[in-house]
Amino acid sequence: MTRWVILRTSGGQTLPLMRSLRDAGFDVWSPAKPIRRVIKAKTPSGTRLIDTEVPILPTFVFASEVDLPKLGDIVEDMMSGRGCLHPAFSIFRYGGRIPIIGDAEVKGLREEEARTIAVLQAIRDAETYAEAEAIRIAAMQSEAARRRATKELERQQRAAIKEAEATQRAILRSQRITFEPGTVVAVAEMDAMVGVAGVVEASDGVHAWVRFGSCSWKIEGWRVSPSDSTTSAALGLAA
């Protein structure tokens, strides 16, 4: 089973990035749907229909987790100005980490992609315009129902996650946590503090007063944990 990371790019570069990385040997995927588009042409009507693809999830490209080191090297080259053969992209991070997505979590997107391809093929195979319109309208109606059901499911999942997080935080807040002054600590679930170590000045079991450089912050004790660094001097934070 493939595990995926998320690459982010501009909306117009979603499919070009996927194709470019795929041509370079990377295992990448972005859900797309075929559409028929009217363009200007030298025809009696002045236009013609073309078949093309548009992304179902613009700006998102899924890449195999095993390619993460090489993709990281490409991003580093782009950021350093050494140039890149691919459209610009970044590796998506959340809370200071790179989320890993399982196949089961993109199953719905793959099904959406297959449905849109099947609908367009049915329209192409229709013998009359009226039949093609009937297929298109039926697909729109069923898709609207699927979208409503999906949104409701996502809402329920978000509510369940928020409730679980609130319960976990309540448990953490109920625990008394103390640190010796001078302890080097890291702070969790505060985006501004990701990757930054501070030094405990004092703690009362509920809060810790942590110094970052010349600034001292009062932080809830459950957010604070010992850092990999063990001395304030190592951070250049010694008084």
Protein Blocks (a to p, Z undefined) as FASTA:
>chain_A
ZZdddddddfklmmmmmmmmmmnopacdddddddddddddddfkopacddddddfbghia
cddfklmmmmmmmmmmmmnonopabdcdddddeehiacdddfklmmmmmmmmmmmmmmmm
mmmmpmbfklmmmmmmmmmmmmmmmmmmmmmmmmmmmmmmmmmmmmmmmmmmmpccddde
hiacddehilklgoiacddfbdehjaccddehjbccdddfklpccdfbfbfklnopaZZ
